[in-house]
């Protein structure tokens, strides 16, 4: 969980740097509060992402297997890569339309004819290169620092307590985060500046939420909908 908090914070810093011109002078101290207000939604997102590793870890406590270890590694490597790609493309989408990446944008990105309206070949290559770079950083950091997955607990009481309490904690965290559905509810907005609220919103959660509540996706470009 600490790893994912830091990984999301990295992209939040990148977002602020990339879109610093959109933040009015004298408002940067308020923008820094986005890291604090982002914690609840980040935690909910992390609990969703780490549920499968939790299942694998639980099995590992009773059936120590290299296969489980490898499955966990490759699952996390895939997640890191997907989060990197989506977070980098989120920067581009936000620069074009002023909203976070959502399910509608993914549809247009899949079809080259639609993507050509705002994404050149060189821009696409640059975005993919940046995604690969941050995915590499994330995967390397994970491999260097997350080393305890395969170590089972010898104390049975602690083992069973963790197996029971972890999913309860995850459920509670996701439930608390789900109170922010839809994402534009005021209860997760702390600033009068839209960009500050967008920075505090976890873009992966926002994207997943947009698939569930497509009617709440902001209209970015009328001519696209007309097509």
C-alpha positions as CSV (number, residue, x, y, z in Angstrom):
1,X,0.0,0.0,0.0
2,X,2.9,2.4,0.8
3,X,4.3,1.6,-2.7
4,X,1.0,2.6,-4.4
5,X,0.6,5.7,-2.3
6,X,4.0,6.8,-3.4
7,X,3.4,5.8,-7.0
8,X,0.2,7.8,-7.2
9,X,2.0,10.7,-5.5
10,X,4.6,10.6,-8.2
11,X,2.1,11.1,-11.0
12,X,0.4,13.8,-8.9
13,X,3.7,15.7,-8.8
14,X,4.1,15.1,-12.6
15,X,0.6,16.4,-13.2
16,X,1.3,19.6,-11.2
17,X,4.6,20.2,-13.0
18,X,3.1,19.5,-16.4
19,X,0.1,21.8,-15.9
20,X,1.7,24.4,-13.6
21,X,0.6,27.1,-16.0
22,X,-3.0,26.4,-15.2
23,X,-2.5,27.1,-11.5
24,X,-2.8,30.8,-10.7
25,X,0.1,32.6,-9.0
26,X,-0.1,32.5,-5.3
27,X,-2.3,29.3,-5.3
28,X,0.4,26.7,-5.2
29,X,0.3,26.3,-1.4
30,X,-3.4,25.3,-1.8
31,X,-2.5,23.0,-4.6
32,X,-0.1,21.2,-2.3
33,X,-3.0,20.3,0.0
34,X,-4.3,18.0,-2.8
35,X,-1.8,15.4,-1.6
36,X,-3.7,15.3,1.8
37,X,-7.2,15.4,0.3
38,X,-6.2,12.7,-2.2
39,X,-5.5,10.1,0.5
40,X,-9.0,8.8,0.9
41,X,-9.6,8.1,-2.7
42,X,-6.1,6.8,-3.2
43,X,-6.6,4.3,-0.4
44,X,-9.9,3.1,-1.9
45,X,-8.2,2.7,-5.3
46,X,-5.3,0.8,-3.7
47,X,-7.6,-1.6,-1.9
48,X,-9.2,-2.5,-5.1
49,X,-5.9,-2.9,-6.9
50,X,-4.4,-5.0,-4.1
51,X,-7.3,-7.4,-3.6
52,X,-5.9,-10.1,-5.9
53,X,-2.4,-9.9,-4.3
54,X,-4.2,-10.3,-0.9
55,X,-5.8,-13.5,-2.2
56,X,-2.5,-14.8,-3.5
57,X,-0.8,-13.8,-0.2
58,X,-3.5,-15.7,1.8
59,X,-2.9,-18.8,-0.3
60,X,0.9,-18.4,0.2
61,X,0.4,-18.6,4.0
62,X,-0.7,-22.2,3.6
63,X,0.8,-23.4,0.3
64,X,4.2,-21.8,-0.2
65,X,4.7,-21.9,-4.0
66,X,6.9,-20.2,-6.4
67,X,4.0,-20.1,-8.8
68,X,2.0,-17.9,-6.4
69,X,5.0,-15.6,-6.0
70,X,5.4,-15.3,-9.8
71,X,1.7,-14.7,-10.3
72,X,1.8,-11.8,-7.7
73,X,4.9,-10.3,-9.4
74,X,3.5,-10.4,-12.9
75,X,0.1,-9.1,-11.7
76,X,1.7,-6.1,-10.1
77,X,4.0,-5.5,-13.0
78,X,0.9,-5.4,-15.3
79,X,-0.9,-3.1,-12.9
80,X,2.1,-0.7,-12.7
81,X,2.3,-0.7,-16.5
82,X,-1.4,0.0,-16.9
83,X,-1.4,2.8,-14.3
84,X,1.6,4.4,-15.9
85,X,0.0,4.4,-19.4
86,X,-3.3,5.7,-18.1
87,X,-1.7,8.4,-15.9
88,X,0.5,9.7,-18.7
89,X,-2.3,9.8,-21.2
90,X,-4.4,11.5,-18.6
91,X,-1.9,14.4,-18.7
92,X,-2.5,14.8,-22.5
93,X,-6.3,14.5,-22.2
94,X,-6.4,17.1,-19.4
95,X,-4.3,19.5,-21.5
96,X,-6.8,19.1,-24.4
97,X,-10.1,19.1,-22.6
98,X,-9.6,20.2,-19.0
99,X,-11.1,17.0,-17.6
100,X,-9.5,13.7,-16.4
101,X,-9.2,10.7,-18.6
102,X,-12.5,8.7,-18.7
103,X,-14.1,5.8,-20.6
104,X,-15.2,8.1,-23.5
105,X,-11.6,9.1,-24.1
106,X,-10.5,5.5,-24.2
107,X,-13.0,4.8,-27.0
108,X,-11.6,7.7,-29.1
109,X,-8.0,6.6,-28.4
110,X,-8.8,3.1,-29.7
111,X,-9.9,4.5,-33.1
112,X,-7.0,6.2,-34.9
113,X,-9.3,8.4,-37.0
114,X,-10.8,10.0,-33.8
115,X,-7.4,10.2,-32.0
116,X,-5.9,12.1,-35.0
117,X,-8.0,15.1,-34.0
118,X,-5.7,15.8,-31.1
119,X,-2.9,13.3,-31.1
120,X,-0.1,13.2,-33.7
121,X,2.2,10.2,-34.3
122,X,5.1,12.0,-32.5
123,X,2.9,12.8,-29.6
124,X,1.8,9.2,-29.4
125,X,5.4,8.0,-29.4
126,X,6.3,10.5,-26.8
127,X,3.4,9.5,-24.5
128,X,4.2,5.8,-24.9
129,X,7.9,6.5,-24.2
130,X,7.1,8.4,-21.1
131,X,4.7,5.6,-20.0
132,X,7.4,3.0,-20.5
133,X,9.9,5.1,-18.5
134,X,7.6,5.5,-15.5
135,X,6.5,1.8,-15.7
136,X,10.2,0.9,-15.6
137,X,10.8,3.1,-12.5
138,X,7.7,1.5,-10.8
139,X,8.6,-2.1,-11.6
140,X,12.2,-1.6,-10.6
141,X,11.2,0.0,-7.3
142,X,8.7,-2.7,-6.6
143,X,11.3,-5.5,-7.2
144,X,13.8,-3.7,-5.0
145,X,11.5,-2.9,-2.1
146,X,8.6,-5.4,-2.0
147,X,10.4,-8.5,-0.8
148,X,8.2,-9.9,2.0
149,X,5.3,-11.4,-0.1
150,X,6.7,-15.0,0.1
151,X,7.4,-15.0,3.8
152,X,4.6,-16.8,5.7
153,X,3.8,-15.9,9.3
154,X,4.7,-18.7,11.8
155,X,2.3,-17.5,14.4
156,X,-1.1,-18.9,13.5
157,X,-3.1,-16.4,15.5
158,X,-1.4,-13.5,13.7
159,X,-1.8,-15.3,10.4
160,X,-5.6,-15.8,10.8
161,X,-6.1,-12.4,12.3
162,X,-4.5,-10.8,9.2
163,X,-6.4,-13.0,6.8
164,X,-9.7,-12.0,8.4
165,X,-9.0,-8.3,9.1
166,X,-7.4,-7.4,5.8
167,X,-10.5,-7.8,3.7
168,X,-12.6,-6.1,6.3
169,X,-10.2,-3.1,6.2
170,X,-10.3,-3.1,2.4
171,X,-14.1,-3.2,2.3
172,X,-14.3,-0.3,4.7
173,X,-11.7,1.7,2.8
174,X,-13.5,1.1,-0.6
175,X,-16.9,2.0,1.0
176,X,-15.5,5.2,2.4
177,X,-14.0,6.1,-1.0
178,X,-17.2,5.1,-2.8
179,X,-19.0,7.9,-0.9
180,X,-17.3,10.2,-3.5
181,X,-19.4,8.6,-6.3
182,X,-20.0,10.4,-8.5
183,X,-16.5,12.0,-8.6
184,X,-17.8,15.6,-8.9
185,X,-19.5,15.4,-5.5
186,X,-18.5,18.4,-3.3
187,X,-17.5,16.2,-0.5
188,X,-14.1,15.4,-2.2
189,X,-13.6,19.0,-3.4
190,X,-11.7,21.2,-1.1
191,X,-10.7,24.1,-3.4
192,X,-12.5,26.8,-5.5
193,X,-10.1,26.0,-8.3
194,X,-11.2,23.1,-10.5
195,X,-7.6,22.0,-11.2
196,X,-6.9,21.5,-7.5
197,X,-9.9,19.3,-7.1
198,X,-8.9,17.3,-10.2
199,X,-5.3,16.9,-8.8
200,X,-6.8,15.5,-5.6
201,X,-8.9,13.0,-7.5
202,X,-7.3,9.7,-8.2
203,X,-7.4,9.4,-12.0
204,X,-7.6,5.6,-12.0
205,X,-10.6,5.7,-9.7
206,X,-12.1,8.4,-11.9
207,X,-11.7,6.3,-15.0
208,X,-13.2,3.2,-13.3
209,X,-16.1,5.3,-12.0
210,X,-16.7,6.7,-15.5
211,X,-17.3,3.2,-16.8
212,X,-19.9,2.6,-14.1
213,X,-21.6,6.0,-14.4
214,X,-21.1,7.1,-18.0
215,X,-24.0,9.5,-17.8
216,X,-22.0,11.6,-15.4
217,X,-19.0,12.1,-17.8
218,X,-18.5,15.8,-18.6
219,X,-19.0,16.7,-22.3
220,X,-15.6,17.8,-23.6
221,X,-16.1,18.3,-27.3
222,X,-19.5,18.6,-28.9
223,X,-18.3,17.8,-32.4
224,X,-17.0,14.4,-31.2
225,X,-20.5,13.5,-29.9
226,X,-22.1,14.7,-33.1
227,X,-20.0,12.2,-35.0
